[in-house]
């Protein structure tokens, strides 16, 4: 006999003991009344039981368990004792001393022969306002020359006017 | 650590298809990884679930490494028609001809193991954790990092596949 098609999931959940109390009650009632579902449920229980039997795991012997524990502890100790890369690097004087000496030489050389920043930084940059003042000063200094240009222009106008047609 | 050792070993043992050495190595690796990441355990799930998640990841990684190794070093493996299956996983044509009714208990056990191996990884994992290790669907979902509905689906498909495969045995 075939199980009820709408009960497939319930049967599986019942086999795996995943039904909540209410669903379990409902299932028990149905199982008692339906031979198809009951048969499928029992077949699945047997199948899962058989699979469980065929997949037995050898017991981990005390010796193996202890060896496993020891090796994990040993690895952990190694990890803990291993210093971080920068500590390891700094901890070696044969690397730290030359590095510090090189850095000192570079700093001293740069300080002696490098560009003088103090001069550069002391001269302020002309801003827009200063530029305008400089332009005005330029006009004032050339004012005489501009007045002469006006006089020449007027003279030319008079000459043009007096020229016979 | 003793409390989890046997169970962790059992899960790893099933993952490695019964290789004692590989199972021990994977168990050790899982414990090491768990200790190294102990500061990342935030207590959102039980320690048991958190640890088994690490273990399952270690086992999945281990299996992928083994499969890669097989693909690289066993070229004839790819030449066969059954891509992605190890020699043990390939269906034996003679086995189809034989009636399951006639095979002995030992052969049936071997057949069950081969059938489990031929399941997709997630279906097999869900089935093993539920049927062999008695975890609840909720726990499996946490260990696999999947929704409970998804785990149910994997579990049901795996069970249906095995049910169909061993129908003859059941009827015998």
Interface residues (C-beta under 8 A of the other chain):
Chain A: X8 X9 X12 X15 X16 X18 X43 X44 X46 X47 X48 X50 X51 X52 X53 X54 X55 X57 X58 X59 X60 X64 X65 X68 X69 X71 X72 X75 X76 X79
Chain B: X1 X2 X5 X6 X9 X10 X13 X14 X20 X24 X27 X28 X31 X32 X35 X36 X108 X109 X112 X113 X116 X130 X131 X132 X136 X137 X152 X155 X156 X159 X162 X163 X166 X170
